[in-house]
Amino acid sequence: MATQTPKNRYRANGTCTLITGNDLKIIVDTGSPRDKERLLEKLKQHKIVPEDVNFVVCTHGHVDHVGNLNLFPNAVHMVSHDILQGQDIYVDPPENFDKGVPYCIDGENVQVISTPGHTHSDVTVVITGTEYGTVAVCGDLFEHEDDEKLWAEFSECPEKQRENRRRVLEIADWIVPGHGKMFKVNVALGRSS
């Protein structure tokens, strides 16, 4: 959760999410550069070395979400709407990505959708068929579970963020926010609105 410290300074500790399955090892958001050792230790606990990671998706370009991209030399890197495949091969997201066409990492099971608001080019990773149902790893689209009084303060485009928050609540059973623990979507959070 981002918390204000002295004027115009903030503290933030972002979430890093590991997704595995179907020979895929995906990291969503890599934390800040100061999170390097902790991230490597968590991967080691899962018996994963950085070279084995296939995809790295950073939900947006803020330093607390992209600080360790260079740890994953063999991965396809997606930062917001920018995609790097191989050494220096950049590809465009699908045509109409910004209008709802997903970028598919694993067919219908793992897709990246455009969800601007916090920044103008945020993305969310949607995973279906998990033990939790559909999980959305959405960066700062949701700061944390009870962020209603906070998220708009950090939003570049509050109307788009409000719209995309509603959209994600409609498709997800669980949300991994940008700063906080995974939480279950329910009617009280706006699923039915």
N, C-alpha and C positions, 0 to 999 in steps of 0.2 A: 504494500500500500504506500502510495506517495504521501509523505507528511511534510508539512511546512516547517522549516527551521528559520533561522534569521531571515529577514526580508529578502525576497527574491531568490532564496535557496531552498532546495528540497532534498529529502532523503527518499530513496526508492530502492526496493529490492524486488525484482521481477521474478516471475515463475519461469522455469525451464521444464519442458515436458518431453518425455521419451515415449514414442509410439513404436511398438514392434508387432510383427506379424507378416506372413507371406514373404519371408526373406527380406522384409523392409526393417530398417532402423532409422527412424525419423526423429529429429530434435526440433521442437517448436520453441523458438526464442532461446538465445544462448546466454542470457544474463549480461551483466556488466563485465568489463575486463577484470575487475576484482573478484569475480566469481569463478575464475578459471580453475583453481585447485579443487574447489567444492564440486564443480561440474565434473571434472575428471574423476574424482573419488566416487561420485554417484554412478557414473558410467561403469567404473571398475566393479562396483557392487553388483551390477547386472551382467558382468563378464563381457563388456563391450569396450573395445578400444576405438578411439576417434576415427581411425582409418576404415572401420566397418560401417560407419554411418552413411546411408545412401542419400538422404535428403535432410537439408536444414531449411526450415521455413521461419523467417522472422516476421512477425505480424506487422511491424512497422519499424522505422529506422532510428528510433531513439536508442541511445547508448546502453541503457539498462536492458535492452532486448537483443542487441547485435554485437555485444562486446567480445564474443569468442568465436566468430565465424571462421577465423583462420585455423582453428583446431581440427577442422574436418576437411582434409584435402581431397577426398574422393567423392564428396557429396555434391549433388545438385544443390545449389544455393538459391533460395528465393527470398528476397527482401522486398516486402510489399508487392509491387507489380513487376519487379526486376528479377529475371531468372538467368542464372549462370550455369551452363552445363559444360563440363570439361574445363580445360585450362583457361581458355579465353573466348568461349563460345556463348554468346548471349542470345536468348530466344525471347520472343514476345509471348505474353500469356495468350490464351485463346481469344479469337475475335469476340468482341462483346463481353469480355471478362468483367468490365465495369458495369455491365447491364445484367449480370446474373449467370453468365455461362461459367461453369467452374473449371479450374485447372485440376485435372485428375492425376493423382499420384498413384493410386491403386484402384482404378476403375470407379465403381460406385462406393467402395469402402472408405477411401481416404481422398477427400477433395479439398481444394482451397477455393474459398469464395471471397469476393471483394466486399469489404464492410467498412467503407470510409466513415469518418466521424472524428475519432480522436486525432487522427491526421487525415489528410486528403487521400491517402492510399493504403489504409489498413487492410489486412486480410485476416480471415478466420479459417482454421483447419477443422473440417467436419469429418468425424470418424463414425461410421455406422456399424452395426452388428457387434458391438462390444458387450461385455458382461453388464455394462451400465445402460445399454441401449445406444442412443446417439449422443456423442460427446462433441462439444464445440470448444476448441482451444482458441480463444479470441483476443489474446493480448489485452490492450487497454480499452477495448470496446466496453468491457466491464472491468473496472479497477479491482473490485472485490464484491462479495455477495451483497452487502448492504451499502452500496455506493450511491444511492439516489441523490444524496445531498452533495456529492463530490465530483462525479464524472464530468458534468458540464463545465466545471471550473477549469478542467484540463483539455477541453475539446476545441479543436480547430473549426469544427463544423457541427454544432449541437443538433441541428435539425436532422442531418444525415445520420448522426450517431443515434439519435432517438429512434429513427426509422429502422436502422440496422440492428439495434438492440432488440426491438420488437420482433424483427424477422428471425433472429437467432433464437429467441425465446420460443418461437413457434416451431422450430425444427429440432431443438435439442432437448434431451432429457437431463443432461448434466452440462455444466459450464466450467471450464478452467479459465479463470480470469487472469489479467496481467499481473496482479499483485494480491495473492491470497490463495486460500484453499479452494479446491474443486467444490462446487455446490450443486444441489439438485434443483432443477427448475420446477416450479409449482405455480398454481393459479395465482397465489398471492404475489408472485413476482411479475405477473402480467402475461402469463402464457396464453390466457384466453382473450387478451385484448388485442 
